[in-house]
Amino acid sequence: MAESKNNIVTHGLSGKVGDLLVFSQRNGKTIVSKAPKERTGELSDKQKAHKLRFQKAVLYAKYVLNDPAKKELYEAKADNSIGMSTYNVAVADLLNAPDIEEINLSGYAGNPGDIIKITATDDFGVVAVNLKIENSDGTLVEQGAAVNNGAEWIYTATTLNPDLTGDKITVTASDAPANFTEESKIA
């Protein structure tokens, strides 16, 4: 992809020239790229899934642009000087699910008031973290929402859990477009 600067012939030009070049406009600049080749053959299942996911991202971005409150949030992250529009930020947000980087059980001994710290990140922001504690036999001990303290998410235990051996702690983090990531840790 090339950028045309101060060229009176290509200034403002957009469209396809033969089967060789495509001219487009981005942020007031003329961009020249190689014309895409027509695809032959069937898409693989993985390609079909990605195509469907991208279509969902496009629909989400259009929804964001039509919702003034959401649009304002995404505009704050946009940087048009590098070609990152509000639309691009919304598409990227849907395509990137949150990451759960750490489940810290050092403050949890099975007592009410004990805390579990979760570090979860997202390209745009994590909006919710939920936690579930199950005994080794699968019996639910407790579940609930963690609270964001700015740096990490804190879950405060409410139920006595005398035997932690083999207990499974499952954390689910979600972002604005409802992507979620789930990770489990054995106590």
Residue, then its C-alpha position, 0 to 999 in steps of 0.5 A: m500500500a502506497e500513499s500519494k502526496n501532492n499528486i495533482v493526477t491522483h488527488g481525490l481519486s478513488g476506485k479500481v483501475g483495470d485489474l492492477l490498482v485500487f485508489s482509496q481515501r483515508n483521512g484526506k490522503t490518497i492510498v494506492s494498493k494492489a487490486p485484490k485477486e478474486r477468490t477461487g475455491e471453498l472457504s475452510d471451516k476456520q475461514k467461514a468462522h472468521k468471516l462470520r465473526f468479522q461480520k458480527a464485528v462490523l454490525y457491532a461497530k455500526y450499532v456503536l456509531n448509532d448509540p451516542a453514549k457508546k460512540e462517545l466512549y469509543e471516540a475517546k480511544a480513536d486516533n484518526s491521525i493514524g487511521m484508527s477511527t471510532y468504527n475501527v476501535a469498535v470492530a477491534d473491541l469485538l474481535n478481541a476478548p478479555d485476557i485473564e492474566e492472573i487468579n491470585l488465591s493467596g488471600y483465600a483460606g475458605n473463610p468469609g471475608d477472604i479475598i481472591k484477586i483477579t487481573a483481567t485486561d482487554d483492549f478496550g476495557v473489562v466490564a465485569v468479572n464473575l467468580k464461581i467456587e466449586n468443591s472437588d465433587g462439583t458442588l457449588v460453594e458460592q458464586g458472585a461478581a468481583v469488584n474493580n479497584g482500578a488495578e485488579w478485580i477483587y472477589t470477597a468470599t461470603t461462605l465458609n469452605p473448610d476443605l479447599t483440597g481440589d476446589k475449582i475456582t472459575v473466573t469469567a471476564s467480559d467486555a462491552p461487546a459481551n466477549f468473555t473469557e473463562e479460566s479455572k484454577i484448582a485450589 
